[in-house]
């Protein structure tokens, strides 16, 4: 399941917090989180004013923005105990509970916000995303459809709806929802990334590559987006562009680069017929974590392709020692036998 931005309510921006999510995820669409409630209402040119906030609720929002979720929760529970119809307080309480990984509390709070104000799109969206994360897709889709019905220009909700639809196997409706999200938040790479990956899943490699290429210049500084673009472009047959995306991702990761990221770079470089670069990336991955089996397997493949059969044997053997039942175990055994035969032939002596 691909990660999606959590629809952080813009009240957090009021207190100076950047866009974020309860669970690790790419940054949300910029066009939907940088404005305050009031600014959003004016931009839409409608009269659906957001719920007013009492001083107590505003203080709780400052605590949320500072990451002090436990304090915010206590403050908001005090507010809703005396004012259960305060929709904004209930929604903030849901956010605090999600930050504390108390999903049951968050669901109760979001539903209370909706009960207090049925035409509150943020509450429907946040409830939908919570339900999606809990794999309750039918309920999630219903909530997200209501969010976009109430606010047709709600880019985050369209993206969340697309993800839920895709997870339920409704690929064409999901594609249409991704397209809507991309049109509403044209600076956000994730809608186009997910659209490209979905079109690839649907067998439309040309459209997939087009959308992923469109997303690439938007993804500067977004590691998750760059990695997804690189993976998708490679599978779409766009090796050069894939390698470019993966090199950007590795550069962005810096000292925090992972063996998995380097292995994905190696796959792209190999697909672009640059075996030396692929080998260098894989050796770097193994230097970081000698027990990362995938890098050993891929390095064996690269070495085997350039005729270094003895070295390939060692890496296939290491992969099988680390992951005897791993996803590449069968292929590794076949390649190991072939590499051993080739090594015996090239060395002119038996090799056990």
C-alpha positions as a Markdown table, in Angstrom:
| # | Residue | x | y | z |
|---|---|---|---|---|
| 1 | Unk | 0.0 | 0.0 | 0.0 |
| 2 | Unk | 1.5 | 3.3 | -1.0 |
| 3 | Unk | 1.7 | 6.0 | 1.7 |
| 4 | Unk | -0.7 | 8.9 | 1.4 |
| 5 | Unk | -0.5 | 12.4 | 3.0 |
| 6 | Unk | -2.6 | 12.7 | 6.1 |
| 7 | Unk | -5.1 | 15.6 | 5.7 |
| 8 | Unk | -3.7 | 17.7 | 8.5 |
| 9 | Unk | -6.2 | 20.4 | 9.2 |
| 10 | Unk | -5.0 | 23.9 | 8.5 |
| 11 | Unk | -5.5 | 24.9 | 12.1 |
| 12 | Unk | -2.0 | 23.5 | 12.7 |
| 13 | Unk | -0.6 | 26.0 | 10.2 |
| 14 | Unk | -2.2 | 28.8 | 12.2 |
| 15 | Unk | 0.2 | 27.9 | 15.0 |
| 16 | Unk | 3.2 | 27.8 | 12.6 |
| 17 | Unk | 3.4 | 24.1 | 12.0 |
| 18 | Unk | 4.5 | 22.8 | 8.6 |
| 19 | Unk | 2.4 | 20.2 | 6.8 |
| 20 | Unk | 2.8 | 16.7 | 8.2 |
| 21 | Unk | 1.1 | 13.5 | 9.0 |
| 22 | Unk | 0.4 | 11.2 | 12.0 |
| 23 | Unk | 2.1 | 8.3 | 10.3 |
| 24 | Unk | 5.3 | 8.6 | 8.2 |
| 25 | Unk | 4.3 | 9.8 | 4.7 |
| 26 | Unk | 5.2 | 12.2 | 2.0 |
| 27 | Unk | 4.3 | 15.8 | 2.5 |
| 28 | Unk | 0.7 | 16.7 | 1.8 |
| 29 | Unk | -0.2 | 18.7 | -1.3 |
| 30 | Unk | 1.0 | 22.2 | -0.9 |
| 31 | Unk | -2.1 | 23.8 | -2.4 |
| 32 | Unk | -4.3 | 22.4 | 0.3 |
| 33 | Unk | -2.4 | 23.0 | 3.6 |
| 34 | Unk | -0.7 | 26.3 | 3.5 |
| 35 | Unk | -3.8 | 28.5 | 4.0 |
| 36 | Unk | -5.7 | 29.1 | 7.2 |
| 37 | Unk | -9.3 | 28.1 | 7.5 |
| 38 | Unk | -10.5 | 31.7 | 6.8 |
| 39 | Unk | -8.2 | 32.0 | 3.8 |
| 40 | Unk | -9.5 | 28.7 | 2.4 |
| 41 | Unk | -13.1 | 29.9 | 2.7 |
| 42 | Unk | -12.3 | 33.2 | 0.9 |
| 43 | Unk | -10.4 | 31.4 | -1.9 |
| 44 | Unk | -13.4 | 29.2 | -2.5 |
| 45 | Unk | -15.6 | 32.2 | -2.7 |
| 46 | Unk | -18.3 | 30.4 | -0.6 |
| 47 | Unk | -19.9 | 31.1 | 2.7 |
| 48 | Unk | -19.0 | 27.8 | 4.3 |
| 49 | Unk | -17.1 | 29.4 | 7.2 |
| 50 | Unk | -15.0 | 27.1 | 9.3 |
| 51 | Unk | -16.0 | 26.5 | 12.9 |
| 52 | Unk | -14.9 | 29.3 | 15.2 |
| 53 | Unk | -12.2 | 28.5 | 17.8 |
| 54 | Unk | -12.3 | 29.5 | 21.4 |
| 55 | Unk | -9.1 | 30.7 | 23.1 |
| 56 | Unk | -8.8 | 27.2 | 24.8 |
| 57 | Unk | -9.0 | 25.5 | 21.4 |
| 58 | Unk | -6.5 | 27.9 | 19.9 |
| 59 | Unk | -4.1 | 27.1 | 22.7 |
| 60 | Unk | -4.6 | 23.4 | 22.2 |
| 61 | Unk | -3.8 | 23.9 | 18.5 |
| 62 | Unk | -0.5 | 25.5 | 19.4 |
| 63 | Unk | 0.3 | 22.5 | 21.5 |
| 64 | Unk | -0.5 | 20.2 | 18.6 |
| 65 | Unk | 1.7 | 22.3 | 16.3 |
| 66 | Unk | 4.5 | 21.9 | 18.9 |
| 67 | Unk | 4.1 | 18.2 | 19.0 |
| 68 | Unk | 2.8 | 18.2 | 22.5 |
| 69 | Unk | -0.1 | 15.8 | 21.8 |
| 70 | Unk | -0.7 | 14.6 | 25.3 |
| 71 | Unk | -1.1 | 18.1 | 26.7 |
| 72 | Unk | -3.3 | 19.0 | 23.7 |
| 73 | Unk | -5.5 | 16.0 | 24.3 |
| 74 | Unk | -6.1 | 16.8 | 27.9 |
| 75 | Unk | -6.9 | 20.4 | 27.1 |
| 76 | Unk | -9.3 | 19.4 | 24.3 |
| 77 | Unk | -11.0 | 16.7 | 26.4 |
| 78 | Unk | -11.8 | 19.4 | 29.0 |
| 79 | Unk | -13.3 | 21.6 | 26.2 |
| 80 | Unk | -15.5 | 18.9 | 24.7 |
| 81 | Unk | -16.6 | 17.7 | 28.2 |
| 82 | Unk | -18.4 | 21.0 | 28.6 |
| 83 | Unk | -19.0 | 21.8 | 24.9 |
| 84 | Unk | -19.5 | 18.5 | 23.1 |
| 85 | Unk | -21.0 | 20.3 | 20.1 |
| 86 | Unk | -17.7 | 22.2 | 19.4 |
| 87 | Unk | -16.8 | 20.6 | 16.1 |
| 88 | Unk | -13.4 | 22.2 | 15.8 |
| 89 | Unk | -12.4 | 21.0 | 19.3 |
| 90 | Unk | -13.6 | 17.5 | 18.4 |
| 91 | Unk | -11.6 | 17.5 | 15.2 |
| 92 | Unk | -8.5 | 18.7 | 17.0 |
| 93 | Unk | -9.0 | 16.0 | 19.6 |
| 94 | Unk | -9.1 | 13.5 | 16.8 |
| 95 | Unk | -5.7 | 14.8 | 15.5 |
| 96 | Unk | -4.2 | 14.6 | 19.0 |
| 97 | Unk | -5.5 | 11.0 | 19.5 |
| 98 | Unk | -4.0 | 10.0 | 16.1 |
| 99 | Unk | -0.7 | 11.5 | 17.1 |
| 100 | Unk | -0.8 | 9.4 | 20.2 |
| 101 | Unk | -1.8 | 6.3 | 18.1 |
| 102 | Unk | -5.1 | 6.0 | 19.8 |
| 103 | Unk | -7.3 | 5.3 | 16.8 |
| 104 | Unk | -10.4 | 4.4 | 18.7 |
| 105 | Unk | -10.3 | 7.8 | 20.4 |
| 106 | Unk | -9.6 | 9.6 | 17.1 |
| 107 | Unk | -12.6 | 7.9 | 15.4 |
| 108 | Unk | -15.0 | 8.9 | 18.2 |
| 109 | Unk | -13.8 | 12.5 | 18.0 |
| 110 | Unk | -14.1 | 12.7 | 14.2 |
| 111 | Unk | -17.6 | 11.2 | 14.4 |
| 112 | Unk | -18.5 | 13.7 | 17.1 |
| 113 | Unk | -17.2 | 16.5 | 14.9 |
| 114 | Unk | -19.5 | 15.3 | 12.1 |
| 115 | Unk | -22.4 | 14.9 | 14.5 |
| 116 | Unk | -21.9 | 18.5 | 15.6 |
| 117 | Unk | -21.5 | 19.8 | 12.1 |
| 118 | Unk | -22.4 | 17.5 | 9.2 |
| 119 | Unk | -21.1 | 19.9 | 6.5 |
| 120 | Unk | -17.5 | 19.8 | 7.9 |
| 121 | Unk | -15.4 | 18.4 | 5.1 |
| 122 | Unk | -12.2 | 18.2 | 7.1 |
| 123 | Unk | -13.9 | 15.9 | 9.6 |
| 124 | Unk | -15.2 | 13.6 | 6.9 |
| 125 | Unk | -11.7 | 13.5 | 5.2 |
| 126 | Unk | -9.8 | 12.8 | 8.4 |
| 127 | Unk | -12.3 | 10.1 | 9.4 |
| 128 | Unk | -12.0 | 8.6 | 5.9 |
| 129 | Unk | -8.2 | 8.5 | 6.1 |
| 130 | Unk | -8.3 | 7.0 | 9.6 |
| 131 | Unk | -10.7 | 4.2 | 8.4 |
| 132 | Unk | -8.6 | 3.6 | 5.3 |
| 133 | Unk | -5.5 | 3.1 | 7.5 |
| 134 | Unk | -7.6 | 0.6 | 9.5 |
| 135 | Unk | -8.5 | -1.2 | 6.3 |
| 136 | Unk | -12.2 | -0.4 | 6.6 |
| 137 | Unk | -12.4 | 0.6 | 3.0 |
| 138 | Unk | -16.1 | 0.7 | 2.4 |
| 139 | Unk | -16.6 | 3.1 | 5.3 |
| 140 | Unk | -13.5 | 5.1 | 4.3 |
| 141 | Unk | -14.7 | 5.6 | 0.8 |
| 142 | Unk | -18.1 | 6.7 | 1.9 |
| 143 | Unk | -16.6 | 9.3 | 4.3 |
| 144 | Unk | -14.1 | 10.5 | 1.6 |
| 145 | Unk | -16.9 | 10.8 | -1.0 |
| 146 | Unk | -18.8 | 13.0 | 1.4 |
| 147 | Unk | -15.7 | 15.2 | 1.9 |
| 148 | Unk | -15.3 | 15.9 | -1.8 |
| 149 | Unk | -19.1 | 16.3 | -2.2 |
| 150 | Unk | -19.0 | 19.1 | 0.4 |
| 151 | Unk | -15.8 | 20.6 | -1.0 |
| 152 | Unk | -15.3 | 19.7 | -4.7 |
| 153 | Unk | -11.9 | 21.5 | -4.7 |
| 154 | Unk | -10.5 | 19.5 | -1.7 |
| 155 | Unk | -7.3 | 18.1 | -3.3 |
| 156 | Unk | -6.2 | 16.0 | -0.3 |
| 157 | Unk | -9.5 | 14.3 | 0.0 |
| 158 | Unk | -9.5 | 13.5 | -3.7 |
| 159 | Unk | -6.1 | 11.9 | -3.3 |
| 160 | Unk | -7.2 | 9.9 | -0.2 |
| 161 | Unk | -10.3 | 8.8 | -2.0 |
| 162 | Unk | -8.2 | 7.7 | -5.0 |
| 163 | Unk | -5.9 | 5.6 | -2.8 |
| 164 | Unk | -8.9 | 4.0 | -1.0 |
| 165 | Unk | -10.6 | 3.2 | -4.4 |
| 166 | Unk | -7.4 | 1.7 | -5.7 |
| 167 | Unk | -7.0 | -0.5 | -2.6 |
| 168 | Unk | -10.5 | -1.7 | -3.2 |
| 169 | Unk | -9.7 | -2.6 | -6.8 |
| 170 | Unk | -11.7 | 0.1 | -8.4 |
| 171 | Unk | -8.9 | 1.2 | -10.8 |
| 172 | Unk | -10.7 | 3.4 | -13.3 |
| 173 | Unk | -12.5 | 5.5 | -10.6 |
| 174 | Unk | -9.2 | 5.7 | -8.7 |
| 175 | Unk | -7.5 | 7.0 | -11.8 |
| 176 | Unk | -10.2 | 9.7 | -12.3 |
| 177 | Unk | -9.8 | 10.7 | -8.6 |
| 178 | Unk | -6.0 | 11.0 | -9.0 |
| 179 | Unk | -6.5 | 13.1 | -12.0 |
| 180 | Unk | -8.8 | 15.4 | -10.1 |
| 181 | Unk | -6.4 | 15.7 | -7.2 |
| 182 | Unk | -3.5 | 16.5 | -9.6 |
| 183 | Unk | -5.5 | 19.2 | -11.4 |
| 184 | Unk | -6.4 | 20.8 | -8.0 |
| 185 | Unk | -2.9 | 20.6 | -6.6 |
| 186 | Unk | -0.6 | 20.9 | -9.6 |
| 187 | Unk | 2.5 | 21.5 | -7.5 |
| 188 | Unk | 2.0 | 18.3 | -5.5 |
| 189 | Unk | 4.0 | 15.4 | -7.0 |
| 190 | Unk | 2.2 | 12.6 | -5.1 |
| 191 | Unk | -1.0 | 12.7 | -7.1 |
| 192 | Unk | 0.8 | 12.3 | -10.3 |
| 193 | Unk | 3.2 | 9.7 | -8.9 |
| 194 | Unk | 0.3 | 7.6 | -7.7 |
| 195 | Unk | -1.6 | 8.1 | -11.0 |
| 196 | Unk | 1.5 | 7.0 | -12.9 |
| 197 | Unk | 1.9 | 3.9 | -10.7 |
| 198 | Unk | -1.7 | 3.1 | -11.1 |
| 199 | Unk | -1.6 | 3.4 | -14.9 |
| 200 | Unk | 1.4 | 1.1 | -14.9 |
| 201 | Unk | -0.6 | -1.4 | -12.9 |
| 202 | Unk | -3.3 | -1.1 | -15.5 |
| 203 | Unk | -0.9 | -1.9 | -18.2 |
| 204 | Unk | -0.7 | 1.6 | -19.8 |
| 205 | Unk | 3.1 | 2.1 | -19.8 |
| 206 | Unk | 3.0 | 5.2 | -22.0 |
| 207 | Unk | 0.6 | 7.1 | -19.8 |
| 208 | Unk | 2.4 | 5.9 | -16.7 |
| 209 | Unk | 5.7 | 7.2 | -18.0 |
| 210 | Unk | 4.2 | 10.5 | -19.0 |
| 211 | Unk | 2.7 | 11.1 | -15.5 |
| 212 | Unk | 5.9 | 10.0 | -13.7 |
| 213 | Unk | 8.0 | 12.3 | -15.9 |
| 214 | Unk | 5.6 | 15.2 | -15.1 |
| 215 | Unk | 6.0 | 14.5 | -11.4 |
| 216 | Unk | 9.8 | 14.4 | -11.5 |
| 217 | Unk | 10.5 | 18.2 | -11.5 |
| 218 | Unk | 7.9 | 18.6 | -8.8 |
| 219 | Unk | 9.5 | 16.0 | -6.5 |
| 220 | Unk | 12.7 | 17.9 | -5.7 |
| 221 | Unk | 13.3 | 17.5 | -2.0 |
| 222 | Unk | 10.7 | 14.7 | -1.6 |
| 223 | Unk | 12.6 | 11.5 | -1.1 |
| 224 | Unk | 9.6 | 9.2 | -1.1 |
| 225 | Unk | 8.3 | 10.7 | -4.4 |
| 226 | Unk | 11.7 | 10.5 | -6.1 |
| 227 | Unk | 12.1 | 6.8 | -5.1 |
| 228 | Unk | 8.6 | 6.0 | -6.3 |
| 229 | Unk | 9.2 | 7.8 | -9.6 |
| 230 | Unk | 12.4 | 6.0 | -10.2 |
| 231 | Unk | 10.9 | 2.6 | -9.5 |
| 232 | Unk | 7.9 | 3.4 | -11.7 |
| 233 | Unk | 9.9 | 4.8 | -14.6 |
| 234 | Unk | 12.2 | 1.7 | -14.6 |
| 235 | Unk | 9.3 | -0.6 | -14.8 |
| 236 | Unk | 7.8 | 1.5 | -17.5 |
| 237 | Unk | 10.9 | 1.0 | -19.6 |
| 238 | Unk | 12.3 | 4.5 | -19.0 |
| 239 | Unk | 15.7 | 3.5 | -17.7 |
| 240 | Unk | 17.6 | 6.8 | -18.2 |
| 241 | Unk | 14.9 | 8.9 | -16.5 |
| 242 | Unk | 14.6 | 6.3 | -13.7 |
| 243 | Unk | 18.3 | 6.5 | -13.0 |
| 244 | Unk | 18.1 | 10.3 | -12.9 |
| 245 | Unk | 15.3 | 10.1 | -10.3 |
| 246 | Unk | 17.2 | 7.6 | -8.2 |
| 247 | Unk | 20.4 | 9.6 | -8.3 |
| 248 | Unk | 18.5 | 12.6 | -7.0 |
| 249 | Unk | 17.0 | 10.4 | -4.3 |
| 250 | Unk | 20.4 | 9.1 | -3.2 |
| 251 | Unk | 21.8 | 12.6 | -3.2 |
| 252 | Unk | 18.9 | 13.9 | -1.1 |
| 253 | Unk | 19.2 | 11.1 | 1.4 |
| 254 | Unk | 22.9 | 12.0 | 2.0 |
| 255 | Unk | 24.4 | 10.2 | 4.9 |
| 256 | Unk | 21.0 | 8.6 | 5.7 |
| 257 | Unk | 21.0 | 6.7 | 2.4 |
| 258 | Unk | 19.8 | 3.1 | 2.9 |
| 259 | Unk | 20.9 | -0.1 | 1.2 |
| 260 | Unk | 17.4 | -0.4 | -0.2 |
| 261 | Unk | 17.7 | 3.0 | -1.9 |
| 262 | Unk | 21.1 | 2.2 | -3.3 |
| 263 | Unk | 19.8 | -1.2 | -4.6 |
| 264 | Unk | 17.0 | 0.6 | -6.4 |
| 265 | Unk | 19.5 | 3.0 | -7.9 |
| 266 | Unk | 21.6 | 0.0 | -9.1 |
| 267 | Unk | 18.5 | -1.6 | -10.8 |
| 268 | Unk | 18.0 | 1.7 | -12.7 |
| 269 | Unk | 21.6 | 2.0 | -13.7 |
| 270 | Unk | 21.7 | -1.6 | -14.8 |
| 271 | Unk | 18.5 | -1.1 | -16.8 |
| 272 | Unk | 20.3 | 1.9 | -18.5 |
| 273 | Unk | 23.2 | -0.5 | -19.3 |
| 274 | Unk | 25.6 | 1.1 | -16.9 |
| 275 | Unk | 26.9 | -1.9 | -15.1 |
| 276 | Unk | 29.9 | -0.2 | -13.5 |
| 277 | Unk | 27.6 | 2.4 | -11.8 |
| 278 | Unk | 25.2 | -0.4 | -10.7 |
| 279 | Unk | 28.1 | -2.3 | -9.2 |
| 280 | Unk | 29.4 | 0.7 | -7.3 |
| 281 | Unk | 26.0 | 1.4 | -5.8 |
| 282 | Unk | 25.6 | -2.2 | -4.7 |
| 283 | Unk | 29.1 | -2.3 | -3.1 |
| 284 | Unk | 28.2 | 0.9 | -1.2 |
| 285 | Unk | 25.0 | -0.7 | 0.0 |
| 286 | Unk | 26.9 | -3.7 | 1.3 |
| 287 | Unk | 29.4 | -1.4 | 3.0 |
| 288 | Unk | 26.5 | 0.1 | 4.9 |
| 289 | Unk | 24.9 | -3.2 | 5.8 |
| 290 | Unk | 26.8 | -6.4 | 4.9 |
| 291 | Unk | 23.7 | -8.4 | 5.9 |
| 292 | Unk | 21.4 | -6.8 | 3.3 |
| 293 | Unk | 20.8 | -9.8 | 1.2 |
| 294 | Unk | 19.1 | -8.1 | -1.8 |
| 295 | Unk | 22.3 | -6.2 | -2.5 |
| 296 | Unk | 24.3 | -9.4 | -2.5 |
| 297 | Unk | 21.9 | -11.0 | -5.0 |
| 298 | Unk | 21.9 | -8.0 | -7.3 |
| 299 | Unk | 25.7 | -7.6 | -7.2 |
| 300 | Unk | 26.0 | -11.3 | -8.1 |
| 301 | Unk | 23.8 | -10.7 | -11.1 |
| 302 | Unk | 25.9 | -7.7 | -12.2 |
| 303 | Unk | 29.1 | -9.5 | -11.7 |
| 304 | Unk | 27.8 | -12.5 | -13.6 |
| 305 | Unk | 26.8 | -10.3 | -16.5 |
| 306 | Unk | 30.4 | -9.0 | -16.9 |
| 307 | Unk | 32.0 | -12.4 | -16.6 |
| 308 | Unk | 33.3 | -12.2 | -13.0 |
| 309 | Unk | 31.8 | -15.6 | -12.2 |
| 310 | Unk | 34.0 | -16.3 | -9.1 |
| 311 | Unk | 33.0 | -13.1 | -7.4 |
| 312 | Unk | 29.3 | -13.7 | -8.4 |
| 313 | Unk | 29.4 | -17.1 | -6.8 |
| 314 | Unk | 30.5 | -15.6 | -3.5 |
| 315 | Unk | 27.6 | -13.1 | -3.5 |
| 316 | Unk | 25.0 | -15.6 | -4.5 |
| 317 | Unk | 26.3 | -17.8 | -1.7 |
| 318 | Unk | 26.1 | -14.9 | 0.8 |
| 319 | Unk | 22.6 | -14.1 | -0.3 |
| 320 | Unk | 21.4 | -17.7 | 0.3 |
| 321 | Unk | 23.2 | -17.8 | 3.6 |
| 322 | Unk | 21.3 | -14.6 | 4.7 |
| 323 | Unk | 18.0 | -15.4 | 3.1 |
| 324 | Unk | 17.7 | -19.2 | 2.3 |
| 325 | Unk | 13.9 | -18.8 | 1.8 |
| 326 | Unk | 14.0 | -15.2 | 0.5 |
| 327 | Unk | 12.1 | -13.9 | -2.5 |
| 328 | Unk | 15.1 | -14.4 | -4.8 |
| 329 | Unk | 16.3 | -17.7 | -3.3 |
| 330 | Unk | 15.2 | -19.9 | -6.3 |
| 331 | Unk | 16.8 | -17.5 | -8.8 |
| 332 | Unk | 19.9 | -17.3 | -6.7 |
| 333 | Unk | 20.3 | -21.1 | -6.7 |
| 334 | Unk | 19.9 | -21.3 | -10.4 |
| 335 | Unk | 22.4 | -18.5 | -11.0 |
| 336 | Unk | 24.8 | -19.9 | -8.5 |
| 337 | Unk | 25.0 | -23.2 | -10.3 |
| 338 | Unk | 25.5 | -21.4 | -13.6 |
| 339 | Unk | 28.2 | -19.2 | -12.1 |
| 340 | Unk | 30.0 | -22.2 | -10.7 |
| 341 | Unk | 30.0 | -23.9 | -14.0 |
| 342 | Unk | 31.4 | -20.8 | -15.8 |
| 343 | Unk | 34.0 | -20.3 | -13.1 |
| 344 | Unk | 35.2 | -23.9 | -13.4 |
| 345 | Unk | 35.5 | -23.5 | -17.2 |
| 346 | Unk | 37.3 | -20.2 | -16.9 |
| 347 | Unk | 39.7 | -21.4 | -14.2 |
| 348 | Unk | 40.4 | -24.7 | -15.9 |
| 349 | Unk | 40.0 | -26.7 | -12.7 |
| 350 | Unk | 37.2 | -28.1 | -10.6 |
| 351 | Unk | 35.4 | -25.9 | -8.1 |
| 352 | Unk | 33.3 | -27.3 | -5.4 |
